[in-house]
Amino acid sequence: MAHISDATQQLVAIATEADVAELDVCFGGLRIAVRRTPQPASAPAPAVCEVVHVTAPMVGTFRRMASDGAHVLPGQPLGHIHALGLSVEIPAPVSGRLRQFLVADGEPVEYGQTLCAIHLDHSQTGGAKP
């Protein structure tokens, strides 16, 4: 029986090295079939989030202070939210390119609503991810 086991192991090794999907060998009254299951193609690595969304910290009317496509630095004002005579500045949380505002100038906003998206600038952060 060890002879058959050795022969089977050798056939598996040959099929693997030669990248053969299926191999049938018959000798005497014995048949050995080796079949490899195709491996699924590896999925591409998931994309790393390169965009930071800036959200409204309160309800009010949003006023822009920056333009789509502008380069912004951390702390730079992106706009203000006005409510009941109070004005709250919305600073850029990261360095990057302001991809787009998702709210029009003068438009009412809700708490937590996304105001804009900033594409991270890794050259300014040394390649670090947030």
Secondary structure in CASP SS format (residue, H / E / C, confidence):
PFRMAT SS
TARGET T0000
AUTHOR 0000-0000-0000
METHOD secondary structure of the structure
MODEL  1
M C 1.00
A H 1.00
H H 1.00
I H 1.00
S H 1.00
D H 1.00
A H 1.00
T H 1.00
Q H 1.00
Q H 1.00
L H 1.00
V H 1.00
A H 1.00
I H 1.00
A H 1.00
T H 1.00
E H 1.00
A C 1.00
D C 1.00
V C 1.00
A C 1.00
E E 1.00
L E 1.00
D E 1.00
V E 1.00
C E 1.00
F E 1.00
G C 1.00
G C 1.00
L E 1.00
R E 1.00
I E 1.00
A E 1.00
V E 1.00
R E 1.00
R C 1.00
T C 1.00
P C 1.00
Q C 1.00
P C 1.00
A C 1.00
S C 1.00
A C 1.00
P C 1.00
A C 1.00
P C 1.00
A C 1.00
V C 1.00
C C 1.00
E C 1.00
V E 1.00
V E 1.00
H E 1.00
V E 1.00
T E 1.00
A C 1.00
P C 1.00
M C 1.00
V C 1.00
G E 1.00
T E 1.00
F E 1.00
R E 1.00
R E 1.00
M C 1.00
A C 1.00
S C 1.00
D C 1.00
G C 1.00
A C 1.00
H E 1.00
V E 1.00
L C 1.00
P C 1.00
G C 1.00
Q C 1.00
P E 1.00
L E 1.00
G E 1.00
H E 1.00
I E 1.00
H E 1.00
A E 1.00
L C 1.00
G C 1.00
L E 1.00
S E 1.00
V E 1.00
E E 1.00
I E 1.00
P E 1.00
A C 1.00
P C 1.00
V C 1.00
S C 1.00
G E 1.00
R E 1.00
L E 1.00
R E 1.00
Q E 1.00
F E 1.00
L C 1.00
V C 1.00
A C 1.00
D C 1.00
G C 1.00
E C 1.00
P E 1.00
V E 1.00
E C 1.00
Y C 1.00
G C 1.00
Q C 1.00
T E 1.00
L E 1.00
C E 1.00
A E 1.00
I E 1.00
H E 1.00
L E 1.00
D C 1.00
H H 1.00
S H 1.00
Q H 1.00
T H 1.00
G C 1.00
G C 1.00
A C 1.00
K C 1.00
P C 1.00
END
